[in-house]
Amino acid sequence: MQRRIYLETYGCQMNVADSELMLGQLHRAGYERTEEAADADVILLNTCAIREHAEQRIYGRLGELTRHKVRRPGVLLGVAGCMAQHLKTRLLEKVPAVDLVVGPDGYRDLPALLDGARDEPTLAVRLSRDETYGDLAPARADGVRAWVSIMRGCDKFCAFCIVPFVRGRERSLPLEEVLRQVEHAGAEGFKEIVFLGQTVNAYRDGEDDFASLLRRADAVEGIARIRFTSPHPSDFTDRTLEALADCRKVMPHVHLPLQSGSNRVLDRMRRIYTIEEYEELVARLRAAVPGLALSTDIIVGFPGETEDDFEATRDAMRRVGYDSAFLFKYSPRPGARSAEWDDDVPDAEKTRRITILIEEQKQASLDRNAAVVGQDVEVLVEGPSKRNPEHWFGKCRRFKTTIFPRRNEAVGDLVTIRIAAASPYTLFGEGVPSSLRAMEDATP
């Protein structure tokens, strides 16, 4: 009888890609995916250890899912991903109902690990310097966008981050394996490829670097768009900038994490660049790709951040001019270097600072989006709008969500839309009534 797997995914796009990898392995072993935990023979959580309160959320969710084992004792409950790697045996000790704990480098053996877990709780958290899963085919979800992990792990050891400890050291997939995945995704009908890596632009396979990969992928038929996330500011080379300028399928959007605009804080974060070097890179990127959209990550309230440091971040954000930004209040991650330091910025002060940045970035995003009004943009249709099924939504080339009335388009089509209005979060095509714009844009 075919066994059924229920899989929940938490965290970043890399975890989404890992879930597709796991599903591919399990499908080949005879498992069928189910959307209901109550119907599953195996319940698996693919976890993230980066987000605030991630550990408490996972423990809470495991407590909820334990009821399925009570009702059906044969059900297996497993935890995969970064939290599994981080907590290891503590998961088995704190939640006795857990049968399997498997880290990010154990997915190749997942079917066998599940078989073993039927007899006794199983722990598989050995990190590998070699595992890339480059030869394994993922089971991708339907849609227009395919996630392709081109490297695993990280060598940067930023003070606030535990990724090198839960995903291991940096290693890249062979170039030909990446291209095989791109070609396969194109043959399956995916229009957009997103290359993933913790420091994606550090990719290297022998003499081939990230620029080589972009140029080779740009020539793959069937693929209309190429994106990547997240690059590290210190890993952009002249060759990569030239590839961004030359490759027509590589979209004019770069997510470039800054984290702080203060050199003193950047040094404590171990970010290995200065604000001057970062802004010089921004200038080079914009010279190479006219009209480039830029987004970023900012951490507010890092240990030791003074008012002057915060003001330096505000100033840097104004100078750079981001299209959007992900803004976070610092919270210590056990295992990260900064977790050993005094978290000396009061939470109320963190809230004050991040509120200021949110409001300023909201206005900056509105200004940059308003500049697009009256222009024609190319949109990749992703599906019906959640707010109103009579509208389509998709991303334009600069990765801005765009809403427009449905006509005779289909999911996966590239269409040209005249922008009639904009909000901080969304572009609206002609024909979207003003009363519906507010509804569509109610949630960023």
C-alpha positions as CSV (number, residue, x, y, z in Angstrom):
1,M,0.0,0.0,0.0
2,Q,1.3,3.5,-0.9
3,R,2.4,5.5,2.1
4,R,1.4,9.1,2.5
5,I,3.6,12.0,3.6
6,Y,2.5,15.3,5.1
7,L,5.2,18.0,5.0
8,E,5.2,21.5,6.5
9,T,7.9,23.9,5.5
10,Y,9.1,26.9,7.6
11,G,11.7,29.6,6.8
12,C,13.5,30.7,3.7
13,Q,13.4,29.7,0.0
14,M,16.2,27.3,0.6
15,N,14.0,25.3,2.9
16,V,11.3,25.3,0.2
17,A,13.8,23.9,-2.2
18,D,14.9,21.3,0.4
19,S,11.3,20.3,0.9
20,E,11.0,19.7,-2.8
21,L,14.2,17.6,-2.7
22,M,12.8,15.5,0.2
23,L,9.5,15.0,-1.6
24,G,11.4,13.8,-4.7
25,Q,13.3,11.2,-2.7
26,L,10.1,10.0,-0.9
27,H,8.1,9.9,-4.2
28,R,10.8,7.6,-5.7
29,A,10.5,5.5,-2.6
30,G,6.7,5.1,-3.1
31,Y,5.3,7.9,-0.9
32,E,2.4,10.1,-2.0
33,R,2.0,13.6,-0.6
34,T,-1.1,14.5,1.3
35,E,-2.3,17.9,2.3
36,E,-3.9,16.7,5.5
37,A,-1.9,15.6,8.5
38,A,-4.8,13.4,9.6
39,D,-4.4,11.3,6.5
40,A,-0.6,10.8,6.7
41,D,1.5,7.9,7.6
42,V,4.5,10.2,8.1
43,I,4.3,13.8,9.4
44,L,7.5,15.8,8.8
45,L,8.3,19.4,9.7
46,N,11.1,21.1,7.7
47,T,12.3,23.7,10.2
48,C,14.1,27.0,10.3
49,A,16.4,28.1,13.2
50,I,16.9,31.7,12.1
51,R,13.6,33.4,12.9
52,E,12.8,34.8,16.3
53,H,11.0,32.3,18.6
54,A,11.4,29.6,16.0
55,E,12.2,27.0,18.6
56,Q,9.0,27.7,20.6
57,R,6.9,27.6,17.5
58,I,8.2,24.2,16.5
59,Y,7.7,22.8,19.9
60,G,4.2,24.1,19.9
61,R,3.4,22.7,16.5
62,L,4.9,19.3,17.4
63,G,2.6,19.3,20.5
64,E,-0.4,19.8,18.2
65,L,0.6,17.1,15.8
66,T,1.3,14.5,18.5
67,R,-2.5,13.9,18.7
68,H,-2.2,12.1,15.3
69,K,0.2,9.5,16.9
70,V,-2.2,9.1,19.8
71,R,-5.1,8.3,17.5
72,R,-3.0,6.2,15.1
73,P,0.1,4.8,16.8
74,G,1.7,3.8,13.5
75,V,2.2,7.4,12.4
76,L,5.8,8.6,12.3
77,L,6.6,12.2,13.4
78,G,9.8,13.7,12.2
79,V,11.7,17.0,12.3
80,A,14.1,18.0,9.5
81,G,16.1,21.1,8.7
82,C,18.1,23.7,10.6
83,M,16.2,23.3,13.9
84,A,16.8,19.6,13.8
85,Q,20.5,20.2,13.3
86,H,20.6,22.8,16.0
87,L,18.7,21.0,18.7
88,K,19.7,17.4,17.9
89,T,18.9,15.1,20.8
90,R,17.1,17.8,22.8
91,L,14.2,17.4,20.3
92,L,13.9,13.7,21.2
93,E,14.2,14.4,24.9
94,K,11.7,17.3,25.0
95,V,9.1,15.7,22.6
96,P,9.2,12.0,23.1
97,A,6.6,11.5,20.3
98,V,9.3,12.5,17.7
99,D,10.6,9.5,15.8
100,L,13.1,11.1,13.5
101,V,15.5,14.1,13.7
102,V,17.3,14.7,10.4
103,G,19.6,17.6,9.5
104,P,20.0,19.3,6.1
105,D,22.7,16.8,5.0
106,G,20.6,13.7,5.6
107,Y,17.9,13.9,3.0
108,R,19.5,11.5,0.6
109,D,18.8,8.7,3.0
110,L,15.4,9.9,4.2
111,P,13.4,6.8,3.1
112,A,15.7,4.5,4.9
113,L,15.8,6.7,7.9
114,L,12.0,6.6,8.1
115,D,12.1,2.8,7.9
116,G,14.6,2.7,10.8
117,A,12.5,5.1,12.8
118,R,9.7,2.7,12.9
119,D,11.7,0.5,15.3
120,E,13.4,3.2,17.4
121,P,13.9,7.0,17.5
122,T,16.5,8.0,14.9
123,L,19.0,10.8,14.9
124,A,20.8,11.8,11.6
125,V,22.5,15.1,12.0
126,R,26.0,14.6,10.6
127,L,27.1,17.6,8.5
128,S,29.0,16.8,5.3
129,R,31.7,18.7,3.4
130,D,30.6,17.1,0.2
131,E,26.9,16.6,0.0
132,T,25.2,18.9,-2.6
133,Y,22.3,16.7,-3.8
134,G,23.2,17.8,-7.3
135,D,22.2,14.5,-8.8
136,L,18.8,14.3,-7.1
137,A,15.6,15.5,-8.8
138,P,13.2,17.5,-6.7
139,A,9.4,17.2,-6.8
140,R,8.6,20.9,-7.5
141,A,5.2,22.4,-6.6
142,D,3.1,23.8,-9.5
143,G,3.8,27.4,-10.4
144,V,5.9,29.6,-12.6
145,R,9.0,29.7,-10.4
146,A,11.6,27.0,-9.8
147,W,14.0,27.2,-6.9
148,V,17.5,25.8,-7.8
149,S,20.0,25.5,-4.9
150,I,23.4,26.0,-6.4
151,M,25.4,25.8,-3.2
152,R,25.0,24.8,0.4
153,G,26.4,26.0,3.7
154,C,28.3,29.2,4.4
155,D,31.8,30.2,5.3
156,K,31.1,33.8,6.5
157,F,30.3,33.3,10.2
158,C,28.5,36.6,10.7
159,A,28.2,37.2,14.4
160,F,24.4,37.1,14.5
161,C,24.0,33.9,12.4
162,I,24.1,30.2,13.0
163,V,23.8,29.0,9.4
164,P,27.4,27.7,9.2
165,F,26.7,25.6,12.3
166,V,23.4,24.1,11.1
167,R,24.1,23.9,7.3
168,G,27.8,23.3,7.3
169,R,30.6,24.8,5.3
170,E,30.2,26.3,1.8
171,R,30.2,23.9,-1.2
172,S,28.9,24.4,-4.7
173,L,27.1,22.0,-7.0
174,P,28.9,21.1,-10.2
175,L,28.0,23.5,-13.0
176,E,26.6,20.8,-15.3
177,E,24.3,19.5,-12.6
178,V,22.9,23.0,-12.0
179,L,22.3,23.4,-15.7
180,R,20.7,20.0,-15.9
181,Q,18.2,21.2,-13.2
182,V,17.6,24.4,-15.1
183,E,16.9,22.6,-18.3
184,H,14.6,20.1,-16.5
185,A,12.7,23.0,-14.9
186,G,12.3,24.6,-18.3
187,A,11.0,21.4,-19.8
188,E,8.5,21.1,-17.0
189,G,7.1,24.5,-17.9
190,F,8.7,26.7,-15.3
191,K,9.3,30.2,-16.7
192,E,11.5,31.6,-13.9
193,I,14.6,30.2,-12.2
194,V,15.8,31.4,-8.8
195,F,19.3,30.4,-7.9
196,L,19.7,29.9,-4.2
197,G,22.6,30.0,-1.9
198,Q,23.5,31.5,1.5
199,T,26.1,33.6,-0.3
200,V,24.9,32.7,-3.8
201,N,27.4,34.8,-5.7
202,A,30.3,33.0,-4.1
203,Y,29.4,30.0,-6.3
204,R,32.4,28.3,-7.8
205,D,33.0,25.0,-9.6
206,G,36.6,24.8,-10.6
207,E,37.3,27.5,-13.1
208,D,33.6,28.3,-13.4
209,D,32.2,31.1,-11.1
210,F,28.8,32.7,-10.6
211,A,29.3,34.8,-13.8
212,S,29.9,31.6,-15.8
213,L,26.7,30.1,-14.4
214,L,24.6,33.1,-15.2
215,R,25.9,33.2,-18.8
216,R,25.3,29.4,-19.3
217,A,21.8,29.5,-17.8
218,D,20.9,32.6,-19.9
219,A,21.2,30.4,-23.0
220,V,18.8,27.6,-21.7
221,E,15.7,27.5,-23.9
222,G,12.3,27.6,-22.2
223,I,13.4,29.8,-19.4
224,A,12.3,33.4,-19.6
225,R,13.7,34.8,-16.4
226,I,16.6,34.3,-14.0
227,R,16.9,35.6,-10.4
228,F,19.2,34.8,-7.5
229,T,19.2,35.2,-3.7
230,S,21.0,36.1,-1.5
231,P,24.3,37.5,-2.6
232,H,26.9,38.8,-0.2
233,P,28.3,42.3,-0.9
234,S,31.9,41.0,-0.7
235,D,31.4,38.4,-3.3
236,F,30.5,40.5,-6.3
237,T,33.2,40.4,-8.9
238,D,33.7,42.5,-12.1
239,R,32.9,39.3,-14.1
240,T,29.5,39.0,-12.3
241,L,28.7,42.6,-12.9
242,E,29.4,42.2,-16.6
243,A,27.2,39.1,-16.7
244,L,24.4,41.0,-15.0
245,A,24.7,43.6,-17.7
246,D,24.9,41.2,-20.6
247,C,22.4,38.4,-19.8
248,R,19.0,39.4,-21.0
249,K,17.2,36.8,-18.9
250,V,18.8,37.9,-15.6
251,M,16.2,40.3,-14.1
252,P,17.1,43.8,-13.0
253,H,16.7,43.2,-9.3
254,V,19.3,42.5,-6.6
255,H,18.6,41.7,-2.9
256,L,21.7,43.1,-1.3
257,P,21.8,42.7,2.5
258,L,23.3,45.7,4.3
259,Q,22.4,44.8,8.0
260,S,23.7,48.2,9.3
261,G,24.9,51.5,8.0
262,S,27.5,51.9,10.8
263,N,31.0,50.7,10.2
264,R,31.4,50.0,13.9
265,V,28.4,47.7,14.0
266,L,29.3,46.1,10.6
267,D,32.7,45.2,12.2
268,R,31.0,43.7,15.3
269,M,28.7,41.8,13.0
270,R,31.7,40.4,11.0
271,R,30.2,41.6,7.8
272,I,33.7,42.1,6.2
273,Y,32.8,45.3,4.3
274,T,32.4,48.9,5.1
275,I,29.5,51.2,4.3
276,E,31.8,53.0,1.8
277,E,32.6,49.7,0.0
278,Y,28.9,48.7,0.0
279,E,27.8,52.1,-1.5
280,E,30.6,51.8,-4.1
281,L,29.2,48.4,-5.1
282,V,25.7,49.8,-5.3
283,A,27.0,52.5,-7.7
284,R,28.7,49.9,-9.8
285,L,25.6,47.7,-9.9
286,R,23.4,50.6,-11.0
287,A,25.9,51.5,-13.7
288,A,25.9,48.0,-15.0
289,V,22.1,47.6,-14.9
290,P,20.2,50.8,-15.5
291,G,16.9,50.9,-13.6
292,L,18.1,48.2,-11.2
293,A,15.7,47.6,-8.3
294,L,17.4,47.1,-5.0
295,S,16.2,45.5,-1.7
296,T,18.0,44.8,1.5
297,D,18.0,43.4,5.0
298,I,18.5,45.6,8.1
299,I,18.9,44.6,11.7
300,V,18.0,47.1,14.3
301,G,19.3,47.1,17.9
302,F,22.3,44.8,17.4
303,P,24.3,44.6,20.7
304,G,26.2,47.9,21.3
305,E,24.2,49.8,18.7
306,T,24.1,53.4,19.8
307,E,21.9,56.2,18.6
308,D,24.7,57.4,16.3
309,D,24.9,53.9,14.8
310,F,21.2,53.9,14.2
311,E,21.3,57.3,12.6
312,A,24.1,56.1,10.4
313,T,21.8,53.3,9.2
314,R,19.0,55.8,8.5
315,D,21.3,58.0,6.5
316,A,22.6,55.0,4.5
317,M,19.1,53.9,3.6
318,R,18.3,57.3,2.4
319,R,21.5,57.6,0.3
320,V,21.1,54.1,-1.3
321,G,17.4,54.4,-2.0
322,Y,15.9,50.9,-1.6
323,D,12.8,49.7,-3.4
324,S,12.0,47.6,-0.4
325,A,13.6,46.4,2.8
326,F,13.2,43.6,5.3
327,L,13.6,45.1,8.7
328,F,14.3,43.1,11.8
329,K,14.7,43.7,15.5
330,Y,17.8,41.9,16.8
331,S,17.2,38.9,19.0
332,P,20.0,36.5,20.0
333,R,20.2,33.1,18.3
334,P,21.7,30.5,20.6
335,G,24.9,29.3,19.1
336,A,25.7,32.5,17.3
337,R,28.7,34.5,18.5
338,S,26.5,37.6,19.4
339,A,24.4,35.5,21.7
340,E,27.2,35.5,24.2
341,W,27.1,39.3,24.3
342,D,24.9,41.5,26.4
343,D,21.6,42.3,24.5
344,D,21.9,45.9,25.7
345,V,19.5,47.7,23.5
346,P,16.1,47.7,25.3
347,D,13.2,46.2,23.4
348,A,11.3,49.5,23.6
349,E,14.2,51.3,21.9
350,K,14.5,48.6,19.3
351,T,10.7,49.1,18.6
352,R,11.2,52.8,18.3
353,R,14.0,52.5,15.9
354,I,12.5,49.9,13.7
355,T,9.2,51.9,13.6
356,I,11.1,54.9,12.2
357,L,12.8,52.8,9.5
358,I,9.5,51.1,8.6
359,E,7.8,54.5,8.0
360,E,10.7,56.0,6.2
361,Q,11.1,52.9,3.9
362,K,7.3,52.8,3.3
363,Q,7.5,56.4,1.9
364,A,10.7,55.6,-0.1
365,S,9.0,52.5,-1.6
366,L,5.9,54.6,-2.5
367,D,8.1,57.2,-4.2
368,R,10.0,54.6,-6.2
369,N,6.8,52.7,-7.2
370,A,5.0,56.0,-8.1
371,A,7.8,56.7,-10.6
372,V,6.6,53.7,-12.6
373,V,3.0,55.0,-13.0
374,G,2.3,55.6,-16.7
375,Q,5.0,53.1,-17.8
376,D,4.5,49.8,-19.5
377,V,6.0,46.8,-17.5
378,E,6.4,43.2,-18.4
379,V,4.6,40.9,-15.9
380,L,4.9,37.1,-15.4
381,V,1.4,35.9,-14.6
382,E,1.5,33.8,-11.4
383,G,-2.2,33.3,-10.7
384,P,-5.5,34.9,-9.5
385,S,-5.2,37.6,-6.9
386,K,-6.1,36.4,-3.4
387,R,-8.1,39.5,-2.8
388,N,-10.1,39.4,-6.0
389,P,-10.2,36.4,-8.4
390,E,-11.1,38.8,-11.3
391,H,-7.5,40.1,-11.1
392,W,-4.2,38.5,-11.9
393,F,-1.1,39.0,-9.9
394,G,2.5,38.6,-10.9
395,K,6.0,40.1,-10.7
396,C,7.4,42.6,-13.1
397,R,11.0,42.4,-14.1
398,R,12.1,44.5,-11.1
399,F,10.3,42.0,-8.7
400,K,7.4,44.3,-7.8
401,T,4.0,42.7,-7.3
402,T,1.7,43.8,-10.0
403,I,-2.1,43.5,-10.0
404,F,-4.2,43.8,-13.2
405,P,-7.6,42.8,-14.6
406,R,-7.9,39.3,-16.0
407,R,-8.5,39.0,-19.7
408,N,-7.5,36.0,-21.8
409,E,-4.1,35.5,-20.2
410,A,-2.9,32.2,-18.7
411,V,-0.6,31.4,-15.8
412,G,2.9,31.5,-17.1
413,D,2.3,34.2,-19.7
414,L,4.5,37.2,-20.1
415,V,2.2,40.2,-20.6
416,T,2.8,44.0,-20.9
417,I,0.8,46.1,-18.5
418,R,0.4,49.9,-18.3
419,I,0.7,51.0,-14.7
420,A,-2.0,53.3,-13.5
421,A,-1.4,53.5,-9.8
422,A,1.0,52.5,-7.1
423,S,1.3,51.9,-3.4
424,P,4.4,51.2,-1.3
425,Y,3.9,47.5,-1.9
426,T,2.1,47.0,-5.2
427,L,1.8,48.3,-8.8
428,F,-1.7,48.4,-10.3
429,G,-2.5,48.0,-14.0
430,E,-5.1,50.0,-15.8
431,G,-8.6,48.9,-15.1
432,V,-8.2,48.1,-11.4
433,P,-10.8,50.4,-9.7
434,S,-9.5,52.6,-6.9
435,S,-11.9,50.9,-4.4
436,L,-10.3,47.6,-5.1
437,R,-6.7,48.9,-5.0
438,A,-7.1,49.5,-1.3
439,M,-8.4,46.0,-0.8
440,E,-5.6,44.4,-2.9
441,D,-3.0,46.3,-1.0
442,A,-4.4,46.0,2.5
443,T,-1.6,43.5,3.4
444,P,2.0,44.1,2.2
